Amino acid sequence: MTTSTTSPVILLGAQRCGTTAFAYAMNLAFHDAGGHFTVNGKLPYLLHRWLTRQDLADRHLRTDEILHALDRRPPDGAGADGWRARVEKSLRNAAREVAEGAAGDDPTALARRILAESNEGLTRWGDKYNEYLLHLPWLDAALPDARYVMLVRHPLEAARSMLRWSGDRPWLPETEAAALAKWTAWNRHWVDFAPQVPQERRLVVEYQALCRGEETARLEEFTGMGLRPYLAGLTPRQPAAAPDTGLPLPTAAVWEALRDSAADPGTGTVPVLTTTTQR
């Protein structure tokens, strides 16, 4: 697999699938290599929500809302403060251009420029935010050369981790069935989107295999970086789910497609199902 080491690396994955711990490891690896990997950066997500064609027509880039959202749950990791300062500088410059009518009428093009300026001068950059999984076509338009690492975890492991999650999260499911349905909906976005992305720009990694060190070589080849020292500390917080555990049919179909694509990047098509309740 031949990949560019200058295109951004976007870490994708549904909630409670190990993406945050993985992102911290990537953050240190990128930082030591003269780059930056943002842990929960969410800037593309906010630009998708707060930068629209109508905003440009009204000459009003909602910089205050974007910065407030960034600071409510600040991005973390080495170099986060410098990244946050670059983001604000780029947003303020763009807002002035929008107010003057000098930013054009294409919100995706402006978002692409803001993202580039926020990571200017870095040898490489990347980002992780779970909600990117919900807006993949827009993300790919804003970052047309991005490389995607999709981290997948057994549905029951993720669902049970969701139910143990604490804190102020009003969107959390309350039952295992609802948590499985949420896992299925989020991961289905990747299964539907992945065939549109060239194989050299996507890599599916299985969580338990990542923690055992079995995915390190593929990740090093894909990113063009030495990652072994940074990934060595990843360990699962709960035992692996039994492979023969019964799952709702839609969940089982998505999980099978994800596992197939992790083993063989050329696969991953999910069949259309008519039943949503069987186990």
Secondary structure, 3 states (H helix, E strand, C coil): CCCCCCCCEEEECCCCCCHHHHHHHHHHHHHHCCCEEEECCCHHHHHHHHCCHHHHHCCCCCHHHHHHHHHHCCCECCCHHHHHHHHHHHHHHHHHHHHCCCCCCCHHHHHHHHHHHHCCCCCCEEEECHHHHHCHHHHHHHCCCCEEEEEECCHHHHHHHHHHCCCCCCCCCCCHHHHHHHHHHHHHHHHHHHHHCCHHHEEEEEHHHHHCCCCHHHHHHHHCCCCHHHHCCCCCCCCCCCCCCCCCHHHHHHHHHHHHHHHCCCCCCCCCCCCCCCC
